[in-house]
Amino acid sequence: MSGTIDRRSFLSGAAGTAAAFTVVPSHVLGGAGARPPSEKLSIAGIGIGGMGGGNLNACSSENIVALCDVDDKYAAGTFQKHPQAKRYRDYRVMLDKEDRNIDAVIIATPDHTHAVIGMECIRRRKHIYLQKPLAHSISEVRALTEAAREAKVQTQMGNQGRSADEMRILYEWIQDGAIGPVREVYAWSDRPVGGDPWSDFPIMARPKETPPVPSTLDWDLWLGPARYRPYHPIYCPTTWRGWWDFGTGALGDMGCHILDPAFYALKLGHPTRVEATTTHCDPEVAAETYPRASIVRYEFPVRGEMPPVKLTWFDGRLLPPWPKDLEPGRRLEGNGALLIGDNGTIMHGSHGAGGVRIIPETKMRAYQRPVPSLPRVPRGSAGHEQDWVRACKAGKPASSTFDYGGPLTEMVLLGVLAMRLKDTPLEWDPENLKVTNCDEANQYIHPVFREDWTL
């Protein structure tokens, strides 16, 4: 089925619910003696074995009422940590049975299931925290963004750096003219060879072996809308990100973190052109998994008084040209970015790590920093999730709503698309979600779902 949302179907499906989100009183939910919902949310988690468990921990101030995962073994630790929560394998069953008991949902499943799960939660008027990237394809991202806006639910994409002070500091410095007009950005990541189990992707053809599915895993539910293939442990629970059908590669994984500061501070919006060069040379491997390394080049037009920008992404431990302002002996870390202006260069790490610095340090020390003008999210390891919790309770949007995270993800996924059509410049029409000069590319923008799966 098409991955494009039918607006009429969405609205008719929601006709029986209020246009704005309401919290069910605790006495209706049987919560005798509990705090009123204005003080505590009732949260469900879907995909809780990895990052989802950490997101739930960051929301421990609230009531965790239901948990869902297709892999009992992988999720065992989170299930044990919240013994009071009802347990489920199928998110649809959980939402049916617990609908009145759930105010908000944290979703941290593999990328290829983000859209179908997120859309069902939006349809039921649940606030949602959805891990980055927002979805697996550009059309799914646009559908989620528009549906969340229609439903008036509070949303947050899981790009934690968006809540960091460094994000706002960079924006303020750019507006202050700290390095003059920015015309070029370089960004890089050491993934997919970073060495961690979740980042060291397989670079291989599809395995021919068909081992039995573990009794603790529902393989059909794990596949969700993706095309059917036999189970193999190389896909899950941690290395799915390296397969075209399930993940979005190093750029989809880290781009929503590393490119976020430039996207925000430079008001990048939609690129007009993107192209990629990759290490893929074997067609059988290239058809299944992401490359070992890639370079992706974006072009952005004039935005108001800001000049055109060329942004280049490097991954697989490739690095950009060495900045002329960088002091001898100073390194480029494993993940980061350089914003190059007419009057200087700013360097920052991922997630705000390492701070925002003008280079060299002599120029940084000489810079008269502007008075902070943007509101900050309270600091702490749970800042991003708690920013969403506050949004759910108070109604003031969180820092990475889908209206922000959606366009950011679309930009990232357009680079992922260019990797599939490597060495082919793609001209982008964002209004119509269409590559105008390469029809082959458009099949990946509007994916076909497996039978019985739809938005």
N, C-alpha and C positions, 0 to 999 in steps of 0.2 A: 504494500500500500504506500501511497505517497506520504512523504514526511512533512507535507505542508498542512498547517492547521486550517480547518474549515471554520471560519469565523461564525457562520450561522449555526453550525452544530455546537460550537463551544457555548454560544450565548443561550441557545435553547436548552442545552444540558444544564445550564446554571440558572434557569428561569425560576426554579423553586427556592433559590437561596437569596439572601439579602445582597444588595449591591455592594455594601460595605461589610467588612469583617466584624463579627460580634463575638464576644466571649461568653460561653455558656456558664451561668452561675454555678458555683461549686456545689450547692445543695442539689441541683439537678443531676450532677455527675456522681452523686453519692459521696462527695468528699466532706463528710461531717468533720468539723473541727479543723479543716485545712484553711490556709490563708486564702483570701479571695483571689480570683484569677487576675485581678489588677496588680497583684504583687508577685504571683508565680504563674508561669506558663506551664501547660501540659504539653510536653514535647515527645515526639516519636522519632526514632532513628531508622533509616533505611540504608544498609551497607555500612556495617558497624565494626568490621574486623580490622580495618586499617585506620585511615585518617578519620573515618567517622567516629571511632572510639574516642579519639582525641578531641574532636568537636563536641561530643557529648560531655566529656569531662569538663570542658570549658563552660558548659551550661549547667554545671552541677548545682547552681543556685536555684534551679527550677525543678519541676516535677518531671522525671523521665518515666513515661507511662507505658510505652510500647517500643519494642525493638524488632527489627526484621533483617534477616540475612539469609542468603541461599546456601551459605557454607557454615554449618554448625561448628566445625572444628576451628576454622579461622576466626570465627566470631565468639568463641567460647569465653575468652577473657572478659569481653564487654558484657556478655550475658551474665556472667558471674558477678560482675561489678554492680549490676543493677537488678538484683533478684526480684524486686517488686514489680518490674516491668513485664507486661505480657510479651510472649515470644511468638514470632511468626517467621515463615519462610517466604511467603508470597505477599508482596506489599499490597496487592489488590485485596486480598483477604483481610489483611490488617486494617486497611482503610475502611472496608465495609463494616467490620465488626467494631472498630474503635472510633468511628467517625465522630461521634458526639463527645468523645473523651480527649480528642486531640485538638490543640490550638495551633501547633506549629510543627514542622518536620525538618529534620536534618538529613540531607541526601548526600552520600559519599560512596556511590557505586562506581564501577568502571564507566568511562566516558560514553560508551555506546548506549547506555541505558538512562543517562541523565534526562533526556527529553521526555520519554514516555512516562517516567516516574514523576518528574517535575510537573508535567502537564496535568496528570491525574490529581496531584495535590492542589494545584491552582484551581482546577475545576471544582474542587471541594472547598474552596476558599480557605486553604491553610496557608499561613505564613511559611515561607521556605528559605532555608539556608542550603544552597546547592554548591557543591565543590566545583572548582575550576577544572577545565574550561567549562563554560556553561552547558555545552552540548557537543555532539560529535560532528555535526554538519552545520553549515551556515544557515540553511533554512530552518533547522530546528532551533537555533539560537534566536532568530528573528521571531519565530512562533512563540517561544517562551516569553520573550520580552514583551510582545504585544498582549499576550494573554494575561500576564501578571499585571500589566497596566490596566486592562479592562476589569480585572477582578478586584483591584485595589488592595492586594495583599502586600505585606511587607517582605522584602526580599533582600538577600545578601549572597553574593558569590564568594567562594572561599579563597580569595586572594588576599591573605592576611596583611600584606604590606600596605594595602589601601588604607588601613586604619592607623598606620604608623605616622609619627610626627614628621619623619623624613620626607614623606610624600608631599606634605603641605609646605615644608621648608623649601623644597625644590621649586614648587609652584611660585612661592613668594619671591624667591631669588630671580627666577626667570622674568616675572612681572616687573621686578625692580631693575632689570637690565644688567644683572651681575656679570654676564658674559656677552652681552649684546644679542642681536638676532641669531637664532640657532638655525643652521641650514643642513646640518648633518648629525646623525646619531649612529653610534655603533653599539651593539649589544651582543652578549655571548653567554654560553653555558657549557660546562664540561660534560653535561649529559648528551648522549645516552651511555657514556662510559665513565660515569661518576664513581662507580664502585659499590653503591648501595644496591640491595636486592631490588628495590622498586625503580631504580634508575638505570641499571645495567641491562638494556633491552636485548632480546635475542635478535640477531641479524641473520636470518635463515629462511629457507623455503618451508612450506607447510610439511609437518612431519607425516610420515605414512603409517606409523604405528597407531594402533587404536587400543590403548590400555583400558581396563574397566574404569567406570566412573566411581569414585569413592562413595561409600554409603552416606557420608556426611554432606555431600554436595548435590544440589538439584541442578544438573547441567543445563536442562532445557530452560529453566528460569534464569540461569546465569547468562545464556545466550540472548534471551529477550528478543528484541527486534532484529538482531544480526542474522545473517544467512547461516543456515545450519552447517555444522561441521562436527566430526567426532571429537570427543573429549581427548585432551592431552594435557599433562601437568605443566607444559611449557606456556600455557595460556594464563593460568590462574593458580594461586591467588594474587601474585605480585607482578608478573611480567606481561600482562595484557597490554600495557601501554605501548609496547613496541610493535603491535600488529595493526595493520591498517583498519581491519574490521572492528576493532575494539577500542583502540586508543588514538591519541593524536600526537604521539612522538615527543621528542625533546622540546620542540617549539610549543606544542599544546600544553605540555607539562609545566614548563618554566616561563613561557612567554607572557602568560597572564600575571606573573610576578615581575619579571625583569623589564618588560616593555611598558608596564603600567605607569611608572613615573613620567616617562616621556610622553605617553599618550595623554596623560592628565595635564602636565605643565605646558605642553606645546599645543594642546587642543587639536590633536591630530585628526580625529574622525576617520573617515573612510579613505583608503589609498585609491589612486587612480590606476596604478600599475604595479605588478609584482612579478618577480621571476626568481628561480632557484637553480642552484647547481648542487649536486649531491655526489656521494661516493658510489652510488649504486651502479653496477655494471652487469650483473647477472639478472636477466629478465625474470627468472623463476623466483629469485629472492626479492627482487624489486616489486613483484606483484603481491607479496605477502607482508613484508615488514619494512619499517622505516630504515633510512640509511644510517651508516655509522657516523657520518658527519655531513653537514650541509651549510650552504651560505644562501640566505634569502635576502633579496633586495626589494625594498618598498619605495614608492614615490608618492608623496603627499602634496596636494596643491596649496596655493595661498589660502590662509585662513585669517580673514580680517586684515590686520596689519602685520601678521606673521608671514615670513617668506616661505616658499616651497621648502620641503624637507626631504632628504634622502636618508632612509633608515636601513641599515644592513645588520642582519642577524647571522651569528656564527654559532654552531654547536659542534659536539664531538671533540672538544678541546681545541678547536680552531680558534684563533684570536684575531682581533682587528689589527690594522696598522698601529705600530707603537706611537702613542701620543708624544708629540715633540716637547710638550710641557712637563712630562712625567720625569721626576728626579731619577738619577742613576741609582740602581739597586732597588727601586720600588717596583712592586709586582702588580700585574693584573690578576685578581683573584679568580677562582673557578667560575663565578657567575657575576655579571655586572654590566654596566653600560657607561658610555661616554657621550655627553652632549657637547657638541663643538660649535661654539658661537664665534661671531666676528671678533670678539675681544677676549676670548679665553675658553677654557674647557672645564666642565663639571664631570666628576666621576662618582658613581654610587654602586653599591652592591645590590643583591637581591633581597626582597622583603625589607628593605631599609637597612640591611646589615652593613656595617662599616661606615654608616653615615653618608652624608652628602658633602662632598669636598670640591672646592675649586683647586685645580692644580696649576702650578706647584704650590706647596704649602706657604711659601712666602706671599703669594698672591691671596691665598685664603686668609692669612692673618691680617692682611692689609684691607680686606673687604669690610666695609661698614654695613653690617647686616640690617635689613629692614625690621621694623617692629612687626611681630606676628599679627596677621590679619585674618587668618582662617581659623575656625574653631577646631580644637583638637579632640580626638577620641581618647578617653582615659587610658593611661598606659597599663601594661600588664600582659601576661601570657595569654589571657582570655579576652583581650581587648576587642578583637574583631567579632567573635561570637557574642560577646556581651553588648557590643554596639547593635547587633541585630536584635538581641533580647529587648533592649531599650526601645528599639523601633517598633517591635511588636506590641509593647505595652503603651507607649506614648503616641504612636502614630507618626512620629517624625522619621523620615527615611534614613536608613543606614548608609554607610559610606560607599558601599559597592552594590547598590541596587541593580536590578537587571537593566534599568534604563542606562546605567553606566557600564556595568559588566557585560551587557549584551554587545554593544558596539566594540568594546575592547576585544571580546572573544571573536567577533566576526573578523577583525583585523588579523588576529593571530591565526585563525583557521584559513584565511585566504593565503597566508604563507604556507600552511600545511598543504593546501590545494596545489600551490605552485610546485611543491616537492614531487607530487604525483606526475605532473607534466613538466618535469625538469628540463631546463634549457629552452623553455617556451615562455616568452613574456606574455602575461595575461593582462588584458585591459578590463577594468572592473566597473560595472554599472550597479551601484549599491541600491538604487531605488527599485530596480527590477530584479535584484539578486541574480545577476547574469554576467558571465564572461562574454564579452562581445566579439572577441576575435578567435575563440577556440571552443567550438561546440562540444568537443570531447570532455572539456572540464566541467560542463554544467551537469553531467550525470552525478557528480559527487556533491553538488550543492543541494540537490533534492533526492535523497537516497530512497531506495525501495525497501520497505520493511518486510520482514518475514510474515507469512500468513498468520492472521489473527492478532497482529500487533499494529497499532496505529496511534497517532496523536489524537 
